[in-house]
C-alpha cells in the first residue's frame, strides 16, 4: 500500500513538472529550457513575463505582473515538490469535487486574506513599517489603479501568505490555482480605480475606497462578506447630484 501511494505521488509530481515545463516552453526557447535547471527556467519565465508584459500593460493601468511574477513561482515549487494538496488533472477528482473544492478554496482564501489584511492594520509595528506606505493614498482623489501595487515589498508577500498555507491544507486544481492567483493580481488593480462598481457582495472599488479613506473598515478581498461577518463593514454613500462620491 505504501509503495502504491508513493508511486501515485511520483506520478503527480511528474504531471506538475510537465505542466510548468509547458508554460516555460511557451515563453523560452526549447534549447534554453533544456540547458537550464527547471527551477531557474521557471523563474526566468515569470521574470520575462514581468519585464515584457508589464511595460505594455502599464499603459492601460494593469501592472499586475509585478506581483504575479514575484510569487507564483514559489507556489509552483511547493506543488512540484509535494508540499501542497494540489492535484494536476480535473480527472483526478471529477467535476463535482473540482467545483466543490474550488468554492471551498475561495471561501477560505477570503477568510485568510481578510485576517492577514486586518492584522496588518491592527499590529502597529507591521502597519508602521510595512503597510502604511500603501496608505499614503488616504484620499479618494489620490487613488488610481497604480496605487494597487505601491508600497513596501513585504506588504504583498504578507497578504499572499494565506495562499501558501491554504495550498497545504485544501485540494485545488493546480492550473486553476495559477489562474485564480493571476485574477487576484488583476483584482488588486481594479479595486483601486475609484469606479462606482455595484453587485453585492462584491468588494468593488467603492468599498475599497472607504478602506483607504477610513483605514479601519472593508478589509475583504473579493467580497464584503468577512467584513459583514466580523463587524468591520462600512457601506459607501451614494453619489450626489454633482456626481461626487461622499464617503462615511
N, C-alpha and C positions, 0 to 999 in steps of 0.2 A: 504493500500500500504506500509506504514512504517513497519507494522508487518511482511509483506511478505518479505521485504528487510532484516529485522533483522533475520528472520528465515533462509534465504539464506546465510547470513553471518555466522550464527552459524553452518550451515552445512559445509561451507568452513573451518572454524576453526577446526571442528571435523576431516575433511579429512587431514588437515596438521598435527594434533596430531597423527592420525593413521599412517601417512607416517613416521614421525620421530620416533614414538614408534617402528615401524617395523625395522628401522635402529638400534635402541638401542638393540632390542632383538637378532639381528644378532651377536652382539659383547658381550652383557652381559647376564648372566643367567636370566631367566624369574623371578625367585624368588627375585632377586636383583632389577630388574626394577619395580616390583610390590611394593617393600618396599620403594624405594627412590622416592622423588618428580620428576616429569617429567623433569624439567629443569636440576636438578642435574644428572639424568640418562643420559641426552643428553651430558652434559659437560663431564661426566666420559667416555662416549663412544668415543668422539673425542679425549680426552686426552690419553686414552688407545691406540687408533689408532696411535697417535703420538709417544708414547714411545715404542710400539711394532713394528710398521711398519718402523718407522724412522731408527732404527739401522740396520734393514735388507736391506732397500733400499739405505741407505747412502753409502754402499759398491759400489753401482752402480751409485753413484753421483746423486741420486734422493731424496734429503732431503726436498721435498716439503711439507711433512705432518706438519712440524713445523708451517708454515703459515696457512695451511688449518685448522688445529685443533684450532688455536688461534682465528679464525674469523668466521668460518662457523656457529657455534652455535649462535652467536649474530644475524646473518641474519635469522636463523631458528626461533629464538624467536620473531623477528619482524613479520615474516609471521604468526606464530601461534597466535599472539595477534592482528592481523588485521591492522598492521601498513603499510603494503605493498599492492601492487596491484597484488600479485602473485595469480595464480589460481591453484587448486590442481590436476585437471584432464584435459587432452587434449580435452576430450569430452565436457568440459565446454564451449569451444570456437570454436572447429572444427579445422581440419588440416590446412586449408588455413590461418586462423587467427593465428594459432600456429606458422607456418613458418614465417608469416609476422611480428608478434610481436617479435619473436626471432631475426630476421635480424635487425629490428629497435633497439632492445635492444643492440645488438653487436656494432652497429654504435655509439650509444650514449655512451656506455661504452668506446669505443675507444676515443671519444672526451673527456670524463670526465677524464680518466686516463692520456691522453696526457697533459691536462692542470694542473692536480694535480702534475704530474712529473715535468713539465716545471716550475711551480711556486715554487717548492721545490728548484730549482736551482736559480731562479731569486729573491726570497725573502731571502736576505742574512742571517738573523739570523736562519731561518729554515735550510738553507743549511749548515751553520757553525756547528750548534749543533745537527742536526738530520740526514741530508742526506750525509754530507761529509764523515762519516766513510765508507759508501759503496763505495765511490770514492777513497778510498785508493788504489783500484785496477785500477790505471790510465794508466798502460802499458799493451799492448796486452799479453805479456808473463806472467803477473800476473793473468790473468783471467782464471777461471775454473768454472765448474758447482757449486762448493761450494761457489763461490763468490756471487751467486744469492741471498742467504739469509743472507749474513753477513751484519751487520750494526746495527744502533740504533733500539730498539724495536718499537719506534713510526714511523719509516720510512715506514714499510709495512702498518701500520694502516692508515696513512695519504693517501697513494696511494690507499687503499681499500675504502676510504670514498665515492667515486662516486658510488660504488656498492649499498651502503645503500640508498643514495639519489635517485638513478635511480629506485630502487625497489619500492619506494613510489610513483613514477610518471608513470611508464610504466608497462603494464601487462607482466608477464613472467611465464611460467610453473615452478612450484616450484622445481621439481626434475631436470628439465633441467637446472635451475639456479645453483643448487648444483653441477651438473656435469661440467658446464662451469666454476664455481669457482675452482673446482679441476684442470681442464685443465689449468686455469690461473696460478695456483701454479706450475704445471709442466713446463709451458712455461717460468716462471721466471728462472728456472734452465737451460733450453735448450738454451736460448739466451746468456748465459754466457760461452758456451762451445767452442767458437772460431772456430767452423766448418764453412766451406765455403758454407753456405746454400743459395740456389737460389730459385727463384719463386716470382717475382713481383706480388702483392705489399706487400709480407710478410716481417715483421721485423725480418729477420734472425739474427743469431749471428754475422755475418759480419757487419751488420748495427749497432747492439748494441755495438760492439767493438769500432766503430767510436765514439759512445756516450761516452764511458769511456775514450778514448784517447784524445778527444777534449773537453768534458764537456759542450758543448753548442749546440749539434745537436742530431737529432734522439731520440726524447723523446717518440715516439709512443709505443704502447703496442703490438698488434698483427700485425699491418701493418705500412707502412710508409706514409699512405695517409694523416694523420693530419699534419705530418711534411712537406709534399709537399704543403698542403693547406695553412699552416701558415708560410712557408718560412724558416723552420729550418732543411730541409733535406740535408744530405751530403752523397753522394754515396761512398762506399769503392772502392779503386782501385783494379784492377785485380791483381792476384798473378803473380810474375815474374817467370822466368825460374828456379830459385832456390827454388821455392815453398814457399817463404816467403811473407806474405801479407804486402803490403805497404799501409798505410792509409793517406788520406789527412790531 
